[in-house]
């Protein structure tokens, strides 16, 4: 009985010592360390760390007083066999590669969502009054907005071991679902097919990591005729960068010129600008997004969009979106819109 109690006491003591060591190591992780480059060797006989977190804890438990936390992190990332946590961009790229190898699978491109209560302050009636003169009708402030965006791989490794060719289609619709007086029509539907060549990269620039570069061509139109027709074609480049939990892309473009007789919206770049900036900040399972467009002109116009997605049930996410500016839809490219809505998201950027 006495031997059993001694054995139990020893196991408890060892367990507390192990927990205490982990707590000390965790506290050391947030304390500033002195400058320098020396790391103490792992104690003889200790198994090598196989994860980034274990490497940090082991290093802090045996670290020289002169090493910085940044230097320790760098060495742990470079240590052979260490498993470094993957960023959200890297995880998405890897998961897409796996999905692309499966039959009957098409991957998401832009976010897919349904906004069930979408309110805009000033519905644009001008083009419809021009298209249907003499008809009495009006649009409601509240409507449904949804986006469906899919992409698929056409050609893998076009240039030996790099360069993947993709095609995608995005549909964004604005549906007057609650407007029974005019039979609940779709106020506007935008079609956006595009194709691009994508290069996965790992470049470091000013503390940022450039994960991919894409170059492609984009068409966007609303499929209408006469006064309601809107369309344009662009050549674009896109650069996706990351740092810690902040991810963003810079997407400049050049509009392909059209003849005056065929151009439904010759001044569209005055309102939609020549570039788009998107950013995402991940906080746990919550994503906070930002989109900015601007013409960088003295007659300054553009748009800003803020959104927030959060977990609901399994893969279904809640979604809040606020848009302010020009170009929310093709029919509204030159009409100022201030709108907000809440709904559900089926897939996010990351």
N, C-alpha and C positions, 0 to 999 in steps of 0.2 A: 504493500500500500504506500509506504514511504517512498519507494523507488518510483512508483507511478506518479506521485505528487511532484517529485523532483523533475521527472521528465516533462510533466505538463508545464511546470514553472519555467523550465528552460525553453520550451517551444514558445510560450507567451513572451518571454524576454527577447528571444531572437526576432519574433514578429514585430515587437515594438521598436527594436533597434532598426529593423529594415524600414519600417514606416518613417521613423525619425530621420534616417538617412535620406529618404526620398523627399521629405519636407525641407530639409536643409538644402538639398540640391535644387529644389524648386525655388526657394528663397534666393539662392545665389543667382538663379537665372534672371531675376529682375533687378539685382543690385549691380551698380556700375563696377567694372573691374579696371585694374590699372592698364596702362598702355604696354605694348610689347607683343612678342610673337611666340613665346615658348609655351608648349603644352607638356604636362607631365605624362609619362608613358602610362598605359593601362597596367594595373597591377598584374604581376606574373600569374599565369594560370587563369585569368578572367576571360570569359568568352567574348569575342568581338561583337560590337553592337551591330544589329541588323536593321535598325530604323533610325531615322533622323532624331527623333525625340530621345531614344535611348543613348545615342551618341552624345547629345547635349548633356544629359544627366550624368553619364559616365565621365565626360570631360570636366564638368563642373566639380564633381566629387574629387577629382585628382588634378585640378588645374593649377598652374602657376599663378601667383598673384599679379603677374605682369601682363597676362593675356586679356584682350578685349573680348566682349561678347560677340562683336561682329566677326572677329578673326576665328573664334570658336565655331560660329555658324558656317563660315566659309569652309573650314577644314572638315566639318562634319558632312557638308554637301559633297566634298571631293573625296572623302574616304571610300576606298574600294569596298563594294558590297553594301554600302549604306543605302537604305531605301528612303529617298527624299519625298516628302509630301508633294503631290502633284497639284498644280494650280487648276482653277475651274476651267480655264481655256484649254489646257492640255488634256484634262479629263474629257471634255466635250469632243475634242478632235479625235482622241483615241476611241471613244464610244461610237462616234460616227463612222470611223474606219471599220469597226467591228460590224456595225449595222449594215454598211454598204456591201459586205460580203454575203449577206443573207438574201435569198430570193424573196420577192414580194414585199420588200421594205423600202419605203421612201422616208427620208429623214426630214425633220422640221428645218426651216430656214430662218425667217424672222419669227418673232413671237406669234403664237396662235391664241386667240382670245375671243370671248363674247362679252360685250359690255351691255348689260341688260337695261340700265337706266343711264342714258347718255344725253346730257342737256347742253344745248348750245344757246347762247344768248341772243343771236340774231341770224335766223335761217336765211340763206341766200335765195331770194326769189327772182332776182333780175334775169338770169338766163332763161328761166322757165316762162316768165311773162313774155319774153321775146319769142320763144319757141311756140307758145300757145296763146297768141293775142286774143283778148276778148273772153277767155275762160276764167271763171271765178274759182279759185282754190288757194289754199295756203298750207304751209308746212307747220307741224307742231315743233315746239322746242325740244321735246323729249323723243328720242328714237333709239333703235338698237344699232350698235356698231359691232361688226365682227371682222376678224382677219384670219385668213387661211393661207399659210405660207409653207411650201414644200420644195425640197431640192433633191437632186439625184446625181450620182457620179456617172459621167459619160466616158471618161478615159483616165485611167490611173497611170501615173509616172510617164507623162508624155515625153519628157526629156531625160530618159535613162532612169534615174532614181528620184526624180523630183518633178513637180508640175502636174497637178490634177485638174482636169477639165470638168466643170460642173454646169448644170442648167437648173433653173429654179422658176417657180411661178408663185406669185403672191396676189391674192384677191382681198381687197378691202371694200366692204359694203356698208352703206348707211340706209337703214330700213325704217320707214315710217310705220312701224308695226302697230302703233296705238292710234293711228289716224284713220279711223273707220269712215270718216266722211268722204274720203277720196280713195277708198278700197285698199288702204295700207300699202302703198307702192314703195319700191326701192327708189329712194331719192337719187342715189349715186352709187355706182359700182366701178371700182378701178382695177384694171388688169395690168400686171407687171411681170412679164417674162424677162429673163436675163440669162446671160452665160458669162463665165469667167474662168480664168486659169489661176489656180491657187498654189502658193508655195509656202510650205511650213518652214519657219525660220526660228532661230534662237539667238538673235542679235541683242547686244546690250547697248543702250544709249541713254546717258544721263540718269542712270539708276533705274531705267525701264527696260523690260524685255519685250522685243518685237517677236510675237509668236507666229504671225502669218502676214503675207503680202498677196493681194489679189489684183488682177487687171481684167476688165471685162467690158461688156456692152449691155445696155439696159433700155428697154422700151416700156413706156407707161402711157395708158390711154383709158378713156371711160367707155369706149365702144359705142359712142353716140354719133349722130349726124346733125348737120345744120348748125344752128346756134348753140347747141349743147355739146358739140364735139370738142374734145380736148386731147392732146397727145404730144409727146416729145420723145426723142432718142438721145442717149448719152453714152459717152465712153468714160469709164471711171477707174480709179485706183483706190485700194483700201488697205490700211495699215492697222493691225490689231496689236495693242500693247498692254502690258500688265505690270503691276507692282503691288505685292502683297494682296489685299482684297479689293483693289481698285483695278478695273479693266475698262479700256476705252478704245475706240476706233476713230480714225480720221479718214474721211472719204471725199476727196476732191473729184470733180467731174468736168467734162467739157461737152456742151450741147452740140450735137450734129446739126449743122444748118439745114433749113428747109426753104423752099421757094415761098415767096410772099403769098402766092395764090393758094398754096396748100397748107400754110401755117395757121392753125386755129388759135394759137396763143404765142405770138412772136415775142412778147415781153415776159415770158414765164420766168426767165432767170433773174429778172428784176425783183421778183417776189420769192422765188425758191432758192436764189443764190447759186453759188458755184461749189459748195462743199457742205458736208454734214458731219457733225461731231456727235458721237454717242459714248456715254459712259455708264458703267454699272458698278455699284458698290455692294458687296455681299457682306451681310451681317448675320451670321448663322444661316438660317434658311430663308431669310428675308433679302430681297433684291430691291435696290433703289436705283432707278434709271434716270438718265438725262439725255435729251436730244436737242441739239442746237443747229439751226441753219441760218445763214446770213449772206447778204449780197456784198458786204464790205464796201458799200457805196455811200456817197453823201446823202442820197435819198434812202436812208437805211430801212431795210425791210428784211424779214426773216421769220423764224418761228422758234419756240421753245416748248418742249414737252417733258413733263415730269411724271414718272410712274412708280408704283410700289406693288410688288407681288409678294405674297405670303402664303404659308401652307394652310390648306383647309382639310381635305380628306384624301389620304394616300397621295396620288400624283396630281390631284386637282388643287389649284392654287387660287386664292383670292387676288383681285386685280383692281387697282385704282389708277386712273389716267387723267391728267390735266393737260390741255393743249391751248396755246395762245400764239396767234400770229397768222401767217399765210400758208396756204398749200396743204391743209389737212386732207383735202381731196382735190381731184383735178378740176371739178366744177367750181371749187372755191379757191383756186390758186391765187386769184387777185382780190379775194374777199376776206376781210379780217374776221377771224373766228376766235371766240373764247368759250371753251367747253370743258366739262368735267363729267366723268362717269365712273361707275363701279360695276364689276362683273366677275367673271372667272377666267382663268388662264389655263390653257392646256399644255403649253410649252413656253419656256422663257428663253432669253438669249443664252444664259448659262445655267 
